[in-house]
Amino acid sequence: SAPRKKKFPDPDSFDGDQKNYPVFKQQLKAKLEADPEDFPNARRVYDYTLMQTSGPAARIMLSFIKYTNTHG
């Protein structure tokens, strides 16, 4: 069977610049809501979000993932 077409493109990468955060947050929310079958659990959401970040934002997201892995 043919691969399923994504409903929304990936959000622009977020590097931690606060002036870009509102746009990133809305794009990420739209993506997660439009393609929910790609994100069946919180871990998939966290991993996807990490892949859409870089620099300081990625370091913060990675710390969050590590914390949730050890503190449930």
PDB file of N, CA, C and O in Angstrom, chain B, residues numbered from 101:
ATOM      1  N   SER B 101       0.834  -1.194   0.000  1.00  0.00           N
ATOM      2  CA  SER B 101       0.000   0.000   0.000  1.00  0.00           C
ATOM      3  C   SER B 101       0.876   1.254   0.000  1.00  0.00           C
ATOM      4  O   SER B 101       2.023   1.231   0.446  1.00  0.00           O
ATOM      5  N   ALA B 102       0.320   2.319  -0.499  1.00  0.00           N
ATOM      6  CA  ALA B 102       1.059   3.584  -0.594  1.00  0.00           C
ATOM      7  C   ALA B 102       1.211   4.211   0.782  1.00  0.00           C
ATOM      8  O   ALA B 102       0.337   4.051   1.634  1.00  0.00           O
ATOM      9  N   PRO B 103       2.308   4.922   1.008  1.00  0.00           N
ATOM     10  CA  PRO B 103       2.478   5.604   2.301  1.00  0.00           C
ATOM     11  C   PRO B 103       1.376   6.640   2.510  1.00  0.00           C
ATOM     12  O   PRO B 103       0.917   7.284   1.567  1.00  0.00           O
ATOM     13  N   ARG B 104       0.974   6.779   3.739  1.00  0.00           N
ATOM     14  CA  ARG B 104      -0.066   7.744   4.096  1.00  0.00           C
ATOM     15  C   ARG B 104       0.469   9.157   3.936  1.00  0.00           C
ATOM     16  O   ARG B 104       1.590   9.459   4.347  1.00  0.00           O
ATOM     17  N   LYS B 105      -0.343  10.023   3.335  1.00  0.00           N
ATOM     18  CA  LYS B 105       0.063  11.416   3.146  1.00  0.00           C
ATOM     19  C   LYS B 105      -0.102  12.178   4.454  1.00  0.00           C
ATOM     20  O   LYS B 105      -1.131  12.073   5.121  1.00  0.00           O
ATOM     21  N   LYS B 106       0.906  12.932   4.807  1.00  0.00           N
ATOM     22  CA  LYS B 106       0.843  13.769   6.003  1.00  0.00           C
ATOM     23  C   LYS B 106      -0.129  14.909   5.752  1.00  0.00           C
ATOM     24  O   LYS B 106      -0.197  15.449   4.648  1.00  0.00           O
ATOM     25  N   LYS B 107      -0.877  15.268   6.779  1.00  0.00           N
ATOM     26  CA  LYS B 107      -1.840  16.355   6.645  1.00  0.00           C
ATOM     27  C   LYS B 107      -1.186  17.715   6.792  1.00  0.00           C
ATOM     28  O   LYS B 107      -1.602  18.681   6.151  1.00  0.00           O
ATOM     29  N   PHE B 108      -0.168  17.796   7.630  1.00  0.00           N
ATOM     30  CA  PHE B 108       0.501  19.071   7.889  1.00  0.00           C
ATOM     31  C   PHE B 108       2.004  18.892   7.741  1.00  0.00           C
ATOM     32  O   PHE B 108       2.537  17.829   8.062  1.00  0.00           O
ATOM     33  N   PRO B 109       2.693  19.921   7.258  1.00  0.00           N
ATOM     34  CA  PRO B 109       4.156  19.851   7.204  1.00  0.00           C
ATOM     35  C   PRO B 109       4.747  19.956   8.605  1.00  0.00           C
ATOM     36  O   PRO B 109       4.069  20.347   9.555  1.00  0.00           O
ATOM     37  N   ASP B 110       6.010  19.602   8.712  1.00  0.00           N
ATOM     38  CA  ASP B 110       6.703  19.765   9.986  1.00  0.00           C
ATOM     39  C   ASP B 110       6.818  21.251  10.312  1.00  0.00           C
ATOM     40  O   ASP B 110       6.932  22.079   9.408  1.00  0.00           O
ATOM     41  N   PRO B 111       6.790  21.591  11.603  1.00  0.00           N
ATOM     42  CA  PRO B 111       6.983  23.002  11.967  1.00  0.00           C
ATOM     43  C   PRO B 111       8.410  23.447  11.660  1.00  0.00           C
ATOM     44  O   PRO B 111       9.320  22.628  11.532  1.00  0.00           O
ATOM     45  N   ASP B 112       8.583  24.751  11.547  1.00  0.00           N
ATOM     46  CA  ASP B 112       9.930  25.301  11.408  1.00  0.00           C
ATOM     47  C   ASP B 112      10.736  24.922  12.645  1.00  0.00           C
ATOM     48  O   ASP B 112      10.189  24.858  13.746  1.00  0.00           O
ATOM     49  N   SER B 113      12.018  24.673  12.475  1.00  0.00           N
ATOM     50  CA  SER B 113      12.877  24.335  13.605  1.00  0.00           C
ATOM     51  C   SER B 113      12.931  25.503  14.591  1.00  0.00           C
ATOM     52  O   SER B 113      12.958  26.668  14.196  1.00  0.00           O
ATOM     53  N   PHE B 114      12.945  25.166  15.873  1.00  0.00           N
ATOM     54  CA  PHE B 114      12.984  26.179  16.927  1.00  0.00           C
ATOM     55  C   PHE B 114      14.302  26.075  17.669  1.00  0.00           C
ATOM     56  O   PHE B 114      14.663  25.008  18.165  1.00  0.00           O
ATOM     57  N   ASP B 115      15.030  27.206  17.744  1.00  0.00           N
ATOM     58  CA  ASP B 115      16.354  27.202  18.372  1.00  0.00           C
ATOM     59  C   ASP B 115      16.378  27.818  19.764  1.00  0.00           C
ATOM     60  O   ASP B 115      17.437  27.912  20.385  1.00  0.00           O
ATOM     61  N   GLY B 116      15.227  28.235  20.252  1.00  0.00           N
ATOM     62  CA  GLY B 116      15.169  28.818  21.585  1.00  0.00           C
ATOM     63  C   GLY B 116      14.949  30.317  21.585  1.00  0.00           C
ATOM     64  O   GLY B 116      14.773  30.907  22.651  1.00  0.00           O
ATOM     65  N   ASP B 117      14.953  30.952  20.420  1.00  0.00           N
ATOM     66  CA  ASP B 117      14.712  32.397  20.331  1.00  0.00           C
ATOM     67  C   ASP B 117      13.245  32.663  20.681  1.00  0.00           C
ATOM     68  O   ASP B 117      12.338  32.270  19.948  1.00  0.00           O
ATOM     69  N   GLN B 118      13.033  33.329  21.801  1.00  0.00           N
ATOM     70  CA  GLN B 118      11.679  33.503  22.330  1.00  0.00           C
ATOM     71  C   GLN B 118      10.735  34.228  21.376  1.00  0.00           C
ATOM     72  O   GLN B 118       9.526  34.003  21.421  1.00  0.00           O
ATOM     73  N   LYS B 119      11.260  35.083  20.523  1.00  0.00           N
ATOM     74  CA  LYS B 119      10.367  35.791  19.603  1.00  0.00           C
ATOM     75  C   LYS B 119       9.744  34.834  18.579  1.00  0.00           C
ATOM     76  O   LYS B 119       8.700  35.141  18.004  1.00  0.00           O
ATOM     77  N   ASN B 120      10.372  33.688  18.353  1.00  0.00           N
ATOM     78  CA  ASN B 120       9.850  32.694  17.413  1.00  0.00           C
ATOM     79  C   ASN B 120       8.997  31.619  18.086  1.00  0.00           C
ATOM     80  O   ASN B 120       8.383  30.798  17.405  1.00  0.00           O
ATOM     81  N   TYR B 121       8.956  31.623  19.416  1.00  0.00           N
ATOM     82  CA  TYR B 121       8.258  30.547  20.126  1.00  0.00           C
ATOM     83  C   TYR B 121       6.761  30.483  19.839  1.00  0.00           C
ATOM     84  O   TYR B 121       6.250  29.386  19.613  1.00  0.00           O
ATOM     85  N   PRO B 122       6.021  31.609  19.836  1.00  0.00           N
ATOM     86  CA  PRO B 122       4.580  31.491  19.583  1.00  0.00           C
ATOM     87  C   PRO B 122       4.256  30.822  18.242  1.00  0.00           C
ATOM     88  O   PRO B 122       3.316  30.032  18.157  1.00  0.00           O
ATOM     89  N   VAL B 123       5.021  31.132  17.209  1.00  0.00           N
ATOM     90  CA  VAL B 123       4.788  30.510  15.902  1.00  0.00           C
ATOM     91  C   VAL B 123       5.123  29.020  15.967  1.00  0.00           C
ATOM     92  O   VAL B 123       4.352  28.192  15.483  1.00  0.00           O
ATOM     93  N   PHE B 124       6.264  28.676  16.560  1.00  0.00           N
ATOM     94  CA  PHE B 124       6.645  27.269  16.688  1.00  0.00           C
ATOM     95  C   PHE B 124       5.585  26.494  17.464  1.00  0.00           C
ATOM     96  O   PHE B 124       5.184  25.404  17.056  1.00  0.00           O
ATOM     97  N   LYS B 125       5.138  27.050  18.565  1.00  0.00           N
ATOM     98  CA  LYS B 125       4.143  26.371  19.400  1.00  0.00           C
ATOM     99  C   LYS B 125       2.864  26.101  18.612  1.00  0.00           C
ATOM    100  O   LYS B 125       2.311  25.004  18.692  1.00  0.00           O
ATOM    101  N   GLN B 126       2.389  27.081  17.857  1.00  0.00           N
ATOM    102  CA  GLN B 126       1.158  26.895  17.088  1.00  0.00           C
ATOM    103  C   GLN B 126       1.353  25.896  15.956  1.00  0.00           C
ATOM    104  O   GLN B 126       0.479  25.066  15.706  1.00  0.00           O
ATOM    105  N   GLN B 127       2.494  25.968  15.267  1.00  0.00           N
ATOM    106  CA  GLN B 127       2.773  25.010  14.197  1.00  0.00           C
ATOM    107  C   GLN B 127       2.865  23.585  14.747  1.00  0.00           C
ATOM    108  O   GLN B 127       2.345  22.648  14.141  1.00  0.00           O
ATOM    109  N   LEU B 128       3.520  23.427  15.881  1.00  0.00           N
ATOM    110  CA  LEU B 128       3.652  22.112  16.506  1.00  0.00           C
ATOM    111  C   LEU B 128       2.286  21.577  16.921  1.00  0.00           C
ATOM    112  O   LEU B 128       1.976  20.410  16.684  1.00  0.00           O
ATOM    113  N   LYS B 129       1.480  22.418  17.533  1.00  0.00           N
ATOM    114  CA  LYS B 129       0.135  22.012  17.953  1.00  0.00           C
ATOM    115  C   LYS B 129      -0.693  21.571  16.752  1.00  0.00           C
ATOM    116  O   LYS B 129      -1.373  20.547  16.807  1.00  0.00           O
ATOM    117  N   ALA B 130      -0.637  22.339  15.670  1.00  0.00           N
ATOM    118  CA  ALA B 130      -1.392  21.995  14.466  1.00  0.00           C
ATOM    119  C   ALA B 130      -0.939  20.650  13.905  1.00  0.00           C
ATOM    120  O   ALA B 130      -1.768  19.835  13.500  1.00  0.00           O
ATOM    121  N   LYS B 131       0.366  20.418  13.878  1.00  0.00           N
ATOM    122  CA  LYS B 131       0.911  19.155  13.369  1.00  0.00           C
ATOM    123  C   LYS B 131       0.450  17.975  14.218  1.00  0.00           C
ATOM    124  O   LYS B 131       0.007  16.960  13.682  1.00  0.00           O
ATOM    125  N   LEU B 132       0.552  18.102  15.530  1.00  0.00           N
ATOM    126  CA  LEU B 132       0.169  17.008  16.424  1.00  0.00           C
ATOM    127  C   LEU B 132      -1.316  16.698  16.317  1.00  0.00           C
ATOM    128  O   LEU B 132      -1.712  15.535  16.387  1.00  0.00           O
ATOM    129  N   GLU B 133      -2.139  17.725  16.148  1.00  0.00           N
ATOM    130  CA  GLU B 133      -3.585  17.523  16.043  1.00  0.00           C
ATOM    131  C   GLU B 133      -3.990  16.986  14.670  1.00  0.00           C
ATOM    132  O   GLU B 133      -4.944  16.215  14.569  1.00  0.00           O
ATOM    133  N   ALA B 134      -3.279  17.382  13.616  1.00  0.00           N
ATOM    134  CA  ALA B 134      -3.638  16.956  12.265  1.00  0.00           C
ATOM    135  C   ALA B 134      -3.195  15.530  11.951  1.00  0.00           C
ATOM    136  O   ALA B 134      -3.844  14.836  11.169  1.00  0.00           O
ATOM    137  N   ASP B 135      -2.106  15.097  12.551  1.00  0.00           N
ATOM    138  CA  ASP B 135      -1.551  13.767  12.288  1.00  0.00           C
ATOM    139  C   ASP B 135      -1.446  12.938  13.572  1.00  0.00           C
ATOM    140  O   ASP B 135      -0.364  12.450  13.897  1.00  0.00           O
ATOM    141  N   PRO B 136      -2.552  12.772  14.305  1.00  0.00           N
ATOM    142  CA  PRO B 136      -2.465  12.106  15.613  1.00  0.00           C
ATOM    143  C   PRO B 136      -1.996  10.652  15.541  1.00  0.00           C
ATOM    144  O   PRO B 136      -1.425  10.140  16.504  1.00  0.00           O
ATOM    145  N   GLU B 137      -2.232   9.986  14.410  1.00  0.00           N
ATOM    146  CA  GLU B 137      -1.798   8.592  14.305  1.00  0.00           C
ATOM    147  C   GLU B 137      -0.276   8.467  14.325  1.00  0.00           C
ATOM    148  O   GLU B 137       0.254   7.388  14.589  1.00  0.00           O
ATOM    149  N   ASP B 138       0.420   9.553  14.050  1.00  0.00           N
ATOM    150  CA  ASP B 138       1.884   9.538  14.129  1.00  0.00           C
ATOM    151  C   ASP B 138       2.395   9.709  15.557  1.00  0.00           C
ATOM    152  O   ASP B 138       3.577   9.497  15.829  1.00  0.00           O
ATOM    153  N   PHE B 139       1.509  10.088  16.459  1.00  0.00           N
ATOM    154  CA  PHE B 139       1.905  10.414  17.833  1.00  0.00           C
ATOM    155  C   PHE B 139       0.988   9.706  18.832  1.00  0.00           C
ATOM    156  O   PHE B 139       0.203  10.354  19.526  1.00  0.00           O
ATOM    157  N   PRO B 140       1.088   8.367  18.905  1.00  0.00           N
ATOM    158  CA  PRO B 140       0.157   7.599  19.734  1.00  0.00           C
ATOM    159  C   PRO B 140       0.394   7.713  21.241  1.00  0.00           C
ATOM    160  O   PRO B 140      -0.452   7.300  22.033  1.00  0.00           O
ATOM    161  N   ASN B 141       1.536   8.271  21.639  1.00  0.00           N
ATOM    162  CA  ASN B 141       1.817   8.386  23.068  1.00  0.00           C
ATOM    163  C   ASN B 141       2.731   9.584  23.320  1.00  0.00           C
ATOM    164  O   ASN B 141       3.274  10.182  22.390  1.00  0.00           O
ATOM    165  N   ALA B 142       2.884   9.912  24.584  1.00  0.00           N
ATOM    166  CA  ALA B 142       3.669  11.089  24.962  1.00  0.00           C
ATOM    167  C   ALA B 142       5.118  10.965  24.507  1.00  0.00           C
ATOM    168  O   ALA B 142       5.722  11.954  24.093  1.00  0.00           O
ATOM    169  N   ARG B 143       5.674   9.782  24.578  1.00  0.00           N
ATOM    170  CA  ARG B 143       7.077   9.594  24.181  1.00  0.00           C
ATOM    171  C   ARG B 143       7.301   9.988  22.726  1.00  0.00           C
ATOM    172  O   ARG B 143       8.296  10.634  22.396  1.00  0.00           O
ATOM    173  N   ARG B 144       6.374   9.597  21.861  1.00  0.00           N
ATOM    174  CA  ARG B 144       6.489   9.966  20.440  1.00  0.00           C
ATOM    175  C   ARG B 144       6.390  11.474  20.258  1.00  0.00           C
ATOM    176  O   ARG B 144       7.096  12.047  19.429  1.00  0.00           O
ATOM    177  N   VAL B 145       5.518  12.118  21.027  1.00  0.00           N
ATOM    178  CA  VAL B 145       5.388  13.579  20.965  1.00  0.00           C
ATOM    179  C   VAL B 145       6.697  14.230  21.404  1.00  0.00           C
ATOM    180  O   VAL B 145       7.187  15.147  20.744  1.00  0.00           O
ATOM    181  N   TYR B 146       7.260  13.762  22.508  1.00  0.00           N
ATOM    182  CA  TYR B 146       8.507  14.340  23.022  1.00  0.00           C
ATOM    183  C   TYR B 146       9.651  14.157  22.025  1.00  0.00           C
ATOM    184  O   TYR B 146      10.403  15.095  21.757  1.00  0.00           O
ATOM    185  N   ASP B 147       9.779  12.947  21.479  1.00  0.00           N
ATOM    186  CA  ASP B 147      10.854  12.684  20.520  1.00  0.00           C
ATOM    187  C   ASP B 147      10.696  13.542  19.269  1.00  0.00           C
ATOM    188  O   ASP B 147      11.671  14.094  18.759  1.00  0.00           O
ATOM    189  N   TYR B 148       9.467  13.650  18.782  1.00  0.00           N
ATOM    190  CA  TYR B 148       9.216  14.480  17.604  1.00  0.00           C
ATOM    191  C   TYR B 148       9.560  15.941  17.891  1.00  0.00           C
ATOM    192  O   TYR B 148      10.207  16.605  17.080  1.00  0.00           O
ATOM    193  N   THR B 149       9.127  16.428  19.038  1.00  0.00           N
ATOM    194  CA  THR B 149       9.409  17.816  19.402  1.00  0.00           C
ATOM    195  C   THR B 149      10.911  18.052  19.483  1.00  0.00           C
ATOM    196  O   THR B 149      11.406  19.075  19.011  1.00  0.00           O
ATOM    197  N   LEU B 150      11.638  17.115  20.077  1.00  0.00           N
ATOM    198  CA  LEU B 150      13.097  17.231  20.143  1.00  0.00           C
ATOM    199  C   LEU B 150      13.697  17.346  18.744  1.00  0.00           C
ATOM    200  O   LEU B 150      14.607  18.145  18.524  1.00  0.00           O
ATOM    201  N   MET B 151      13.198  16.563  17.807  1.00  0.00           N
ATOM    202  CA  MET B 151      13.735  16.595  16.450  1.00  0.00           C
ATOM    203  C   MET B 151      13.433  17.913  15.737  1.00  0.00           C
ATOM    204  O   MET B 151      14.076  18.234  14.737  1.00  0.00           O
ATOM    205  N   GLN B 152      12.474  18.671  16.234  1.00  0.00           N
ATOM    206  CA  GLN B 152      12.126  19.948  15.609  1.00  0.00           C
ATOM    207  C   GLN B 152      12.826  21.127  16.286  1.00  0.00           C
ATOM    208  O   GLN B 152      12.548  22.281  15.962  1.00  0.00           O
ATOM    209  N   THR B 153      13.724  20.844  17.214  1.00  0.00           N
ATOM    210  CA  THR B 153      14.436  21.900  17.928  1.00  0.00           C
ATOM    211  C   THR B 153      15.933  21.795  17.665  1.00  0.00           C
ATOM    212  O   THR B 153      16.429  20.784  17.168  1.00  0.00           O
ATOM    213  N   SER B 154      16.638  22.872  18.013  1.00  0.00           N
ATOM    214  CA  SER B 154      18.095  22.888  17.903  1.00  0.00           C
ATOM    215  C   SER B 154      18.645  23.810  18.981  1.00  0.00           C
ATOM    216  O   SER B 154      17.895  24.539  19.631  1.00  0.00           O
ATOM    217  N   GLY B 155      19.958  23.771  19.163  1.00  0.00           N
ATOM    218  CA  GLY B 155      20.608  24.671  20.107  1.00  0.00           C
ATOM    219  C   GLY B 155      20.039  24.580  21.511  1.00  0.00           C
ATOM    220  O   GLY B 155      19.773  23.486  22.008  1.00  0.00           O
ATOM    221  N   PRO B 156      19.849  25.738  22.159  1.00  0.00           N
ATOM    222  CA  PRO B 156      19.357  25.760  23.540  1.00  0.00           C
ATOM    223  C   PRO B 156      17.996  25.077  23.706  1.00  0.00           C
ATOM    224  O   PRO B 156      17.749  24.421  24.718  1.00  0.00           O
ATOM    225  N   ALA B 157      17.121  25.231  22.718  1.00  0.00           N
ATOM    226  CA  ALA B 157      15.795  24.609  22.820  1.00  0.00           C
ATOM    227  C   ALA B 157      15.912  23.087  22.845  1.00  0.00           C
ATOM    228  O   ALA B 157      15.189  22.425  23.589  1.00  0.00           O
ATOM    229  N   ALA B 158      16.811  22.529  22.043  1.00  0.00           N
ATOM    230  CA  ALA B 158      17.007  21.080  22.024  1.00  0.00           C
ATOM    231  C   ALA B 158      17.582  20.588  23.350  1.00  0.00           C
ATOM    232  O   ALA B 158      17.199  19.525  23.840  1.00  0.00           O
ATOM    233  N   ARG B 159      18.493  21.351  23.924  1.00  0.00           N
ATOM    234  CA  ARG B 159      19.066  20.947  25.218  1.00  0.00           C
ATOM    235  C   ARG B 159      17.996  20.938  26.309  1.00  0.00           C
ATOM    236  O   ARG B 159      17.974  20.036  27.147  1.00  0.00           O
ATOM    237  N   ILE B 160      17.124  21.920  26.303  1.00  0.00           N
ATOM    238  CA  ILE B 160      16.036  21.964  27.286  1.00  0.00           C
ATOM    239  C   ILE B 160      15.085  20.794  27.065  1.00  0.00           C
ATOM    240  O   ILE B 160      14.676  20.137  28.023  1.00  0.00           O
ATOM    241  N   MET B 161      14.732  20.530  25.815  1.00  0.00           N
ATOM    242  CA  MET B 161      13.816  19.428  25.515  1.00  0.00           C
ATOM    243  C   MET B 161      14.432  18.093  25.910  1.00  0.00           C
ATOM    244  O   MET B 161      13.738  17.232  26.450  1.00  0.00           O
ATOM    245  N   LEU B 162      15.716  17.909  25.651  1.00  0.00           N
ATOM    246  CA  LEU B 162      16.386  16.661  26.030  1.00  0.00           C
ATOM    247  C   LEU B 162      16.391  16.485  27.545  1.00  0.00           C
ATOM    248  O   LEU B 162      16.176  15.377  28.036  1.00  0.00           O
ATOM    249  N   SER B 163      16.630  17.548  28.282  1.00  0.00           N
ATOM    250  CA  SER B 163      16.576  17.479  29.748  1.00  0.00           C
ATOM    251  C   SER B 163      15.188  17.077  30.216  1.00  0.00           C
ATOM    252  O   SER B 163      15.048  16.279  31.142  1.00  0.00           O
ATOM    253  N   PHE B 164      14.159  17.629  29.578  1.00  0.00           N
ATOM    254  CA  PHE B 164      12.781  17.281  29.921  1.00  0.00           C
ATOM    255  C   PHE B 164      12.516  15.798  29.663  1.00  0.00           C
ATOM    256  O   PHE B 164      11.919  15.119  30.498  1.00  0.00           O
ATOM    257  N   ILE B 165      12.956  15.300  28.516  1.00  0.00           N
ATOM    258  CA  ILE B 165      12.750  13.888  28.187  1.00  0.00           C
ATOM    259  C   ILE B 165      13.461  12.998  29.201  1.00  0.00           C
ATOM    260  O   ILE B 165      12.880  12.026  29.685  1.00  0.00           O
ATOM    261  N   LYS B 166      14.697  13.318  29.522  1.00  0.00           N
ATOM    262  CA  LYS B 166      15.436  12.520  30.511  1.00  0.00           C
ATOM    263  C   LYS B 166      14.733  12.533  31.860  1.00  0.00           C
ATOM    264  O   LYS B 166      14.655  11.504  32.531  1.00  0.00           O
ATOM    265  N   TYR B 167      14.219  13.691  32.260  1.00  0.00           N
ATOM    266  CA  TYR B 167      13.504  13.796  33.533  1.00  0.00           C
ATOM    267  C   TYR B 167      12.249  12.924  33.511  1.00  0.00           C
ATOM    268  O   TYR B 167      11.998  12.180  34.459  1.00  0.00           O
ATOM    269  N   THR B 168      11.463  13.008  32.444  1.00  0.00           N
ATOM    270  CA  THR B 168      10.226  12.218  32.395  1.00  0.00           C
ATOM    271  C   THR B 168      10.522  10.726  32.333  1.00  0.00           C
ATOM    272  O   THR B 168       9.730   9.919  32.820  1.00  0.00           O
ATOM    273  N   ASN B 169      11.651  10.348  31.740  1.00  0.00           N
ATOM    274  CA  ASN B 169      12.020   8.932  31.690  1.00  0.00           C
ATOM    275  C   ASN B 169      12.358   8.385  33.072  1.00  0.00           C
ATOM    276  O   ASN B 169      12.125   7.207  33.344  1.00  0.00           O
ATOM    277  N   THR B 170      12.901   9.221  33.942  1.00  0.00           N
ATOM    278  CA  THR B 170      13.289   8.744  35.267  1.00  0.00           C
ATOM    279  C   THR B 170      12.234   9.015  36.334  1.00  0.00           C
ATOM    280  O   THR B 170      12.234   8.366  37.380  1.00  0.00           O
ATOM    281  N   HIS B 171      11.341   9.957  36.084  1.00  0.00           N
ATOM    282  CA  HIS B 171      10.325  10.306  37.078  1.00  0.00           C
ATOM    283  C   HIS B 171       8.899  10.003  36.622  1.00  0.00           C
ATOM    284  O   HIS B 171       7.935  10.384  37.286  1.00  0.00           O
ATOM    285  N   GLY B 172       8.772   9.325  35.499  1.00  0.00           N
ATOM    286  CA  GLY B 172       7.496   8.886  34.981  1.00  0.00           C
ATOM    287  C   GLY B 172       6.542   9.956  34.695  1.00  0.00           C
ATOM    288  O   GLY B 172       5.427   9.686  34.250  1.00  0.00           O
TER     289      GLY B 172
END
